Amino acid sequence: MARLCIFGLGALGAAHLATILDRDPDADLGVIASGRRAERLRDEGVWANGTHYMVDVVEPGQTPPELIIVSVKTTALEDSLADLAGFVGPGTALLSLLNGVSSEQTLRAAFPEAYVPLAYSVRSNAGRDECGFRFYSPGVDVFGEPGGRVTPAIRRIDELLGEYGVAHEVSADIEAGQWQKFVLNVGVNQASALLRASYAVFQRPGGQARELMVSLQREALAVAQARGVGLTPADLDEVLAIIDALAPAGHTSMSQDAMARRPMEIEAFGGEVLRLGRQHGVPTPVNETAVRALRGLEESWAV
């Protein structure tokens, strides 16, 4: 079994695979997949940035890998846990790059024998095109323990990602970083999916689209503060600066899903804000409206 495996060969997973194999075509790298998808990957490989890669689809029952990068969509996580089960052993590290702030809880509950740090991906810019996957940046994998503790397991992940050439950072305040990204995504992903709009629309000062995005983000920020996460209004200013620096013609993953009529990560964003808002007594009416509208949009595709 490879020491490092990728589970979820969508845009982000493919960007990681291409980055690793471009650096070392013989890298000890496995891909976890099952059923028809596994057969297709074995036969056809994957295309990323116009380059064709054949992949090593691994089988369960061997020595578990040291590290698995989990990059499935949040909409697929629960249903895909059974596919992951045969590859997780005592101490296997699961680095979850899923959107939202709850995937680690799901993975820990399913695999108590595994090690699951908090993690997220930043500055990634990847999607699909007519030839496969296209990425302009594979992003940076950020991970760590609450309180900034650098444990032997954190050091080992740091070493492994360094050996494979994956850009990464060990965070001194992983909770704040993960929640800041969550606040960003709650606003721009939901608003862009509702409007099927590019980043340019949300970069216009004083525009209605930007105001919608910020209203969604303010509620997520209030939930974070109620949970004791150390975010302040200055973090919202930083979130807006990040959005303003993005390529204007780009689209969020949720906007791409909406335009392609694929299942959207509604529960990972607005749904999570609603759940945690109720738990902590924080009103979230803008997110509630957005969630209802997005769920209605998905329902309309079946008509």
N, C-alpha and C positions, 0 to 999 in steps of 0.2 A: 504494500500500500504506500502511496506517496505520502510524504510528510505533511504536505499542504494540499487541501482539496477545496474546490469551489462548488458550492451548492446554490444553484440558481444562475443559469447562464443567460440572463437577460442583458440589458444594455450595460449595467454596472458590472455584472459578472464577466461579460465578454471583454470589457475594458481592462479588467484586472488580468484576465487570461492573456490578452494580446500584449499587455505591458510586460508580463513575466516571460512569455515566449519570445518576444522581440529581443529581450536581453539575453536569454539563454534558451535556444530552441530545444535543448535536451533537459530542461528543468524537470525536476521530480515533482510533477504537478498532475493531480487527478481531478476529474469532474464527476460529481455525483448526480446521477439521473436514473430514471427507471422507465420501463415500458417502451412505448413507441418513441418517446423522446430520446431515450438512451440509444435505441436502434438507429434513429435518424442521425444523432450526433456521431455515432461510430461510422456510419456510412458516408455522411456528408460533411462532417466537421462544422465549422462556423466561420462566417465572414465578418471581419471587423476592419473598418477603415480601408476597405478595398483589398484586404489581404486574407487569404484563405488559411485557416488553421485546422489541422486534424487534432483531435483531442483524445486523451486517455480516459475513457469512461470506466470507472472502477466498479468492482463488485463487492457486495457486503461479505462479511465472514472472514476477512483478512485482518491483520493487525491494524487497529484504528489509526487514522492520521493524527499527528500532533495538533494540527490547527485546521479548522474548517471555516472558510469565509462564507457566511450565510447571506445571500443576496437575492433571495426570492422576493416577490412582491408581498406586501403585508396581506393582501387579499388571498394569497395562496398558502400562507404559513401553516395554518391549522391543518389543512388537508394534506400538506406535504411532510408532516412530522414523521409519518410511518416510513417514508422513503429515506429519511435521515437516520432512522433508528439503528440500522445495521452498521453504521459507520462511527458511532459514538461509543467510546470506552471510558474507563476511569481516567479522569484528568484531561481528556480531549478538550481543547479550547474551541469554543464556538464564538466567532467574532461576527456579531450581527450588525449588518449595515442597512437594515430595514429602516424605512421612515417611521416616525413616531417615537414614543417613549415607553412602549410596553412589550416589545418583542423579546427582550431579555427575560422578563417574567415568564412568558410563555415557554421559552426554551429551558429555563431552569426547572419549571414544573414538569416538563416532559422528560428531561434528562438530568436528574439530580446528581448523577455521577460525573457530569461534565463541568468544566469551568467556563463561566459566561461573564466576562467583564462588561461594563457599559461601553458602548461604542457607537460611532456614527461616521458618515462620510461627508466631507465638505469639498467644495470647489470642483465637484465632478460636473461634467457637461457631456451627457451621453444620451443617445436615443436610437431609433431605428431609421433606416432609409430603404430604398428599393433593393439594395444589394445585401442587406443584413443589418449590422450595427454600425453606428458612426459615433465616435467620441472625439472631442477636442481636448478634453482633459479627463484622465481616469480618477482625478480627485485625490484626496488625502484621507487615509483611514485614521481616525482619532479614537483612542481608547484609554481606559484607566479604571481605577478604583475610587469610590467615594472617599473624599478627604485627601486625595492625591497619593495614597499609599502605593509604593512601587514594590510589589510582591515578586517572589521568584517567578510566578506564572506570567506576570506582566513583563518581566525582563525577557522571558523566553519568547513571548509573542513578538516583542521588539526585535530580538535577534533573528527570528524566522523571517519576518517581513523584510528586514534588512538584507538577509541572504537572498531573498527572491526579488529584490529590487522594487518592492511596493512602497510608495510614498506613505509615510505614517508619522504620527506624533503620539507620545504618551502625555496625556493631559493631567495637569495639576488640579483641575476643577472640572471633571468630566460631566457632572450633573448640570452645572450652569451651561456648559457648551452644548450639551445635548438638548437642553430646553431652549436655548437661544435659537438653535436650528429649527426646533419644533415650532416656536413662535413664528419664525420666518415662513415655514411651510404652511402652517395653518392659514395664514393670510394669502400668500401668493398662489399656492396650489389650488385652494378652493375657489378663489375669485377668478383665476385664469380658466379653471374648468367650467365655471358658470358662464363666462363670457367667451370661451374658446379664443382667448387673446394672447398675444405675445407679451414679452416683458416690456416692450415699448409703451404699451397702454398704461402700465403701472408705474412708469418712470416720469409721468407728467405731473408736475407739482400742481396741486389743487384740483386734479381731475377726479371725476366721480369713481372711476375704477380704483384709483389709488386710495381714495377715502374708504371704499368698501374693504379693500385689503387691510388697511390700518385698523379699521374697526374690529375686524376678525382677530387681528394680532393683539390688540389691546386686551381683549377678553382672555386670550391664551396667556398673556403676561400676568393678568390678575390671578389666574388659576395657579401659575407657577409661584407667585408670591405667597398665595394662601398655603401652598405645600411646603413653604420654607426654602424654596430654591432662590439663590441669591441673585435674582435679576432685578434691574431697575429700569426706569424710562430711558436711561442712556443705552441700554441694550437694544431697545426698539430703534433708537437712532442709528445704532450700528447695523441692525438688520436692514433698515431702509438704505443705508449706504451700500451694503452688499448687493441689494437688488438693483440699485441705480448703476452699479458697475457691470452688470451682466450684459451680454450681447443683446441689443434691443429686439432682434428678430427671433431670438430663442423662445422656446416654450417650456413650461414646466412638464414634468412627467404626467401630472394629472390632466393638464390641458391636452397633451398628446393622447392620453387614454380617452378623454371625452370626444375628441375629434374622430378617433378610430372606433368609437363605441365599444371600448373594452371596459371591464370592471374597474371602477375607480377606488382609490384608497380612502373612501369616505370615513370609515370607522377609525382609521389610524389618525386622522386629522380632526375634523369637527366632531366626530362621534366621541373621541377621547376627551375633547374639551368639555362636551356636555356631561359625560360620565363623571369626570373629576370636578367639574363645576358643581354638580349636585352633591357630590361627596363633601365638598368644602364650603358649600353655601355661597358660591359665587355665581351671580346671574350671567348667563351667556346667550342673550336673545339673538344676537347677530349670527352666531354660529348655529343656533337652532334653526333659523330661517335658511341658512346656507345648506345645512344637512338635509332639510326637507326638500329643498329645491334640487339638490344633487341626487337624492334618492328618487325623486320624481322623474328626473332626467333619465336615470337608468331604467326605470319602469317603462318610460315611453319607447325605449328601443325594442321592447318585446311586443309592442302593439302592431 
